[in-house]
Amino acid sequence: MTSRLKNLRLNLYDHLYRYLDNPPKIQPWLAETTASPMRTEMHLHPSKGAKFHTGDEVTAEAVKLQHGKALALGKGSSALFKPILDPGGISVKSRYVIEFNLRKLCPLPLHYATFCIVNPKVVEGRQVPGGVSGLPQTMAGSGSYIP
């Protein structure tokens, strides 16, 4: 991915975690807390009140749906998760708690620094083979730039 596309992606779509500072450190972004690394069961907490560009709230269900679709398509950063996570290993415990049951130990928050959270209501019905049609032109993200 070129740096231009990466910068666009970082501005359109927020992530649960992001690398900040120099040298880079992983920090919660859409997540309220840092999950403990190196566990096979992890709970992540999307920030209460975080909103997509449409005004819809970022919830655990939105994270689960996006994650499941990415794993099914096998695109982008899903390659980081495929060796450690089955789509059936993701469950929503409450509006703001999502649980991941991993196949093996892994520092999952490190993986989340590259995973965009997309509004499932906006992308519903836009799936095409290998991805989502017209995604950059939609208001599917929660990042600082609104298309």
C-alpha positions as CSV (number, residue, x, y, z in Angstrom):
1,M,0.0,0.0,0.0
2,T,1.4,3.4,-0.9
3,S,1.9,6.0,1.8
4,R,-0.7,8.2,0.1
5,L,-3.4,5.4,0.4
6,K,-2.3,4.6,3.9
7,N,-2.7,8.3,5.0
8,L,-6.1,8.4,3.3
9,R,-7.2,5.3,5.1
10,L,-6.0,6.6,8.5
11,N,-8.0,9.8,8.0
12,L,-11.2,8.2,6.8
13,Y,-11.3,5.2,9.2
14,D,-10.5,5.0,12.9
15,H,-8.9,1.9,14.4
16,L,-9.3,0.5,17.9
17,Y,-5.6,1.1,18.4
18,R,-3.0,3.3,16.8
19,Y,0.7,3.7,16.8
20,L,1.7,7.1,18.2
21,D,5.0,8.8,19.1
22,N,8.5,8.2,18.0
23,P,9.5,5.5,18.6
24,P,6.0,4.2,18.0
25,K,3.9,2.9,20.9
26,I,0.5,1.3,20.6
27,Q,-2.2,3.4,22.1
28,P,-6.0,3.0,22.5
29,W,-7.9,5.0,19.8
30,L,-11.4,3.8,19.4
31,A,-10.8,1.4,22.3
32,E,-11.2,2.6,25.9
33,T,-8.5,0.4,27.4
34,T,-5.5,-1.5,26.3
35,A,-6.2,-5.2,26.3
36,S,-3.7,-7.5,28.0
37,P,-1.4,-9.0,25.4
38,M,-0.5,-12.7,25.1
39,R,-3.8,-14.3,26.1
40,T,-6.1,-16.6,24.2
41,E,-9.3,-14.8,25.5
42,M,-9.4,-11.1,25.1
43,H,-12.0,-8.5,25.8
44,L,-11.9,-5.2,23.9
45,H,-14.0,-2.1,24.7
46,P,-15.0,0.3,21.9
47,S,-15.1,3.9,23.3
48,K,-18.6,4.8,24.5
49,G,-19.9,7.7,22.4
50,A,-17.6,7.2,19.4
51,K,-19.5,7.9,16.3
52,F,-19.3,7.0,12.6
53,H,-19.6,9.9,10.1
54,T,-23.3,9.2,9.8
55,G,-23.9,9.7,13.5
56,D,-24.3,5.9,14.2
57,E,-22.4,4.8,17.3
58,V,-19.3,2.5,17.1
59,T,-20.3,-0.6,19.1
60,A,-19.0,-4.0,19.7
61,E,-21.5,-5.4,17.2
62,A,-20.0,-3.1,14.5
63,V,-16.5,-4.3,15.3
64,K,-17.7,-7.9,15.2
65,L,-19.4,-7.5,11.8
66,Q,-16.5,-5.7,10.2
67,H,-14.0,-8.2,11.6
68,G,-16.1,-11.2,10.4
69,K,-16.4,-9.8,6.9
70,A,-12.7,-9.0,6.6
71,L,-11.8,-12.5,7.7
72,A,-14.3,-14.0,5.2
73,L,-12.9,-11.9,2.3
74,G,-9.2,-12.5,3.3
75,K,-8.3,-8.9,2.4
76,G,-6.1,-6.3,4.0
77,S,-5.0,-6.8,7.5
78,S,-7.1,-9.9,7.9
79,A,-4.0,-11.9,7.0
80,L,-2.7,-10.9,10.5
81,F,-5.7,-12.5,12.1
82,K,-6.3,-15.7,10.0
83,P,-3.6,-17.8,11.8
84,I,-5.0,-17.0,15.2
85,L,-8.7,-16.3,14.9
86,D,-11.7,-18.1,13.5
87,P,-14.8,-15.9,12.6
88,G,-16.7,-18.0,15.1
89,G,-14.2,-17.0,17.8
90,I,-15.7,-13.5,18.0
91,S,-18.6,-12.7,20.3
92,V,-20.4,-9.6,21.5
93,K,-20.8,-9.6,25.3
94,S,-22.5,-6.2,25.6
95,R,-22.9,-3.0,23.5
96,Y,-19.3,-2.1,24.4
97,V,-17.6,-5.4,25.0
98,I,-16.4,-7.8,22.4
99,E,-14.6,-11.1,23.1
100,F,-12.0,-12.8,21.0
101,N,-11.2,-16.4,21.6
102,L,-7.8,-17.0,19.9
103,R,-6.4,-20.3,18.7
104,K,-3.0,-19.4,20.2
105,L,-1.3,-16.7,22.2
106,C,-0.9,-13.4,20.4
107,P,-0.5,-9.7,21.1
108,L,-3.9,-8.8,19.5
109,P,-3.8,-5.0,20.2
110,L,-0.7,-4.9,18.0
111,H,-2.8,-6.3,15.1
112,Y,-5.6,-3.8,15.7
113,A,-3.4,-0.9,14.8
114,T,-3.9,-1.8,11.1
115,F,-7.6,-2.8,11.2
116,C,-10.1,-0.1,10.1
117,I,-13.6,-0.1,11.7
118,V,-16.3,0.5,9.1
119,N,-20.0,1.3,9.7
120,P,-21.9,-1.9,8.9
121,K,-25.1,0.0,8.1
122,V,-23.4,1.9,5.3
123,V,-21.5,-1.0,3.7
124,E,-24.5,-3.4,3.9
125,G,-25.6,-4.3,0.3
126,R,-22.3,-2.9,-1.2
127,Q,-20.4,-6.1,-1.1
128,V,-18.9,-7.2,-4.4
129,P,-16.5,-10.1,-5.0
130,G,-13.3,-9.2,-3.1
131,G,-14.5,-6.2,-1.2
132,V,-17.0,-3.3,-0.9
133,S,-18.0,-1.2,-3.9
134,G,-17.5,2.6,-3.6
135,L,-16.1,2.5,0.0
136,P,-13.9,5.6,-0.3
137,Q,-16.8,7.7,-1.5
138,T,-19.1,6.7,1.4
139,M,-19.5,8.0,5.0
140,A,-18.6,4.5,6.4
141,G,-15.8,5.6,8.7
142,S,-15.3,7.5,11.9
143,G,-12.0,9.2,11.1
144,S,-11.2,12.9,11.1
145,Y,-11.9,13.4,7.4
146,I,-15.4,13.1,6.1
147,P,-15.7,12.4,2.3
